[in-house]
Amino acid sequence: MRRLIVSAALLGCYPVLLVAALLPAPVLFGLAAAASYAVEYAAPRAARPLTDALGKVHLGITLRFAVRETLALLLVARVAGAEAPWFVALAAGMLAIHGVRALHSGLALRLRQMLSRMPVTTRNLDVSALRIPKLPPKPLRDGRSLPFLYLDALPVLGAVLGAATATLGAAAALAAGLAGALALIPYVRRAAPLIDRARVLEVVGAQVERYAPEVILYFSGATAAAYQARMWLPVLERIRRRAIVVLRERGMAAHLEDTSLPMVCIPSSADLMSFRALTGAKLCLYVSNVGRNVHMLRIPTLRSVFLNHGDSDKEASFNPFSRVYDEVWVAGPGRDRYRRAKVGVRDENIHEVGRPQLEGISTKGPDLPYRTVLYAPTWEGWNDDLFHTSLITMGPRIVRALLDHQPPLRIIYKPHPLTGHRDKAATRAHRKIVAMIEAAELAKSKARHPSRAAAEQPHIRHLIVTGPEPHLYDCFNECDMLISDISSVVADFLASEKPYAVTNVAGLPEAAFHERYPSTEAGVLINSDLSGLAEFLDGEDTLARARIKLRSYLFGPEYPDAMTRFDAAIERVFNES
């Protein structure tokens, strides 16, 4: 309804402005103009599809502002006459405002191009020699000039009071716009040296050589997949060797958590392969299989190791591409998945190193007067063969059953970061679940006369987690039980030794399901008709010993601890070099 109202107001203001200018009716024009500015400001947030559609049919925001200015000129012409000197001055001022907008947009675009053309960007490295300028305030660096567009409110609204006032408003808008555009020039001048590729690479290379990295964590991918690298940063901060993070996509560092590790982002494959400052390292760790890995794999002096971003029974965890690496590191004896899959990874190249990230996972629940269930479905996968998500076919029904359960349960809903990346049906299911949980919260808050039985129940607040915080492992510690799909979430949750259930999206027979996905052997199976869910929530927990046994199988021995084993694996590589 809100979107419909905003859409009608956005399109309806202009006929009113035209009629008010032709009558002429200055007061009506002023009211309609003020309303149109307000609606224009709100539309991108409340009716984004409409504004996008208008842009595609050449009725974008710049043209809409120009139409409003033209109607203001029409109003002045009807009131003061087209022959009036003030009208001529106003028309010239309106035209000049557009010229200033173009000047500002050009400078802002030039600044963005200069910064985006830097051959390498860094974090936690001293590159002060490059004298990278601070960015100007956001209104100045916005190439779309939206704040500059709204300056025309001075002459447009001034037209209500007459030609002279409108002309003075145009002069004020022109002066403000020109000042803003000229303020960008020093920033553009200071940024000019940053497009000197050779110098930037030399300065950054010198700092990397001074740091002398020994281990590289390499990552390339979509920003939604940043969690794959993020999970390894605290681990690499604790190893004995000096580690550095190499990224390929501009802006990726902003999606990684704070870390003391130096980072370099080198978008160009040619620059990466010729970046000599990295040749002193001996080991390169990869956390995902992406095409751009090949650029680093070409460096012959680096031993390549595939870490992955979690051990699971997904086909992605024994991808045939893994055989391009010198070694594959897995958490524990779960390495059998490569042997069963027969994808060409030699057993002697697989090394068990533990999973240091799991050290903070508690085996105790949150100790609340009610149980907390974590529902953490995976995403829809890159193709139908990797489709393991329950979100589309079962998700809303699972959440509805949890919301309706008696005694009441607390729900933590944490979908995979890539949810909806391939299939928009997953996005729709996600939104439906969010709406259900929010509606349940709203219904509780609006209950004015609760019954005595309801009043005796504890107040339960559900949690929807769609960002990086709280972390998945924090959610593990805040729940008593897990419902998930075939993914590394299931394997990692075994570190908690708490009950878990896995969805049988493919509808396999139970024996075949457990045989194909060993990490599910100590969990309850939930079928597409939700059979198994009631048993999981209300039945006796008979799988506690099985979970402990499976934990040892997936992650290896508890002693020495995983961090010690991981660090020892790195030292082995250096001793063998």
Buried (B, 14 or more C-beta within 10 A) or exposed (E): EEEEEBBEBBBBBBEBBBBBBEEBBBEBBBBBBBBBBEBBEBBBEBBEEBBEEBBEEEBEBBEBBBBBBBBBBBBBBBBBEEEBEBBEBBBEBBEBBBEBBEBBBBBBEBBBEBBEEBBBBBBBBEBEEBEBBEEBEEEBBBBEBBBBBBBBBBBBBBBBEBBBBBBBBBBBBBEBBBEBBEBBEEBBEBBEBBBBBEBBBEBBBBBBBEBEBBBBBBBBBBEBBBBBBBBBBBBBEEBEBBBBBBBBBEEBBEBBBEBEBBBBBBBBBEBBEEBEBBEBBBBBBBBBBBEBBEBBBEBEEBBBBBBBBBBBBBBBBBBBBBBBBBBBBBBBEBBBBBEEBEBEBEEEBBBBBBBBBBBEBBEEBEEEEBBBBBBBBBBBBEEEEBBBBBBBBBBBBBBBBBBEBEEBBBBBBBBBBBBBBBBEBBBBBBEBBBEBBEEBBEEBEEEEEEEEEEEEBEEBEBBBBEEBEBBBBBBBBBBBBBBBBBBBBBBBBBBBBBBBBBBBBEEBEEEEBBEEBBBBBBBBBBBBEBEBBEEBBEEEEEBEEEBBBBBEBBBBEEEEEBBEBBBEBBEEBBEEE
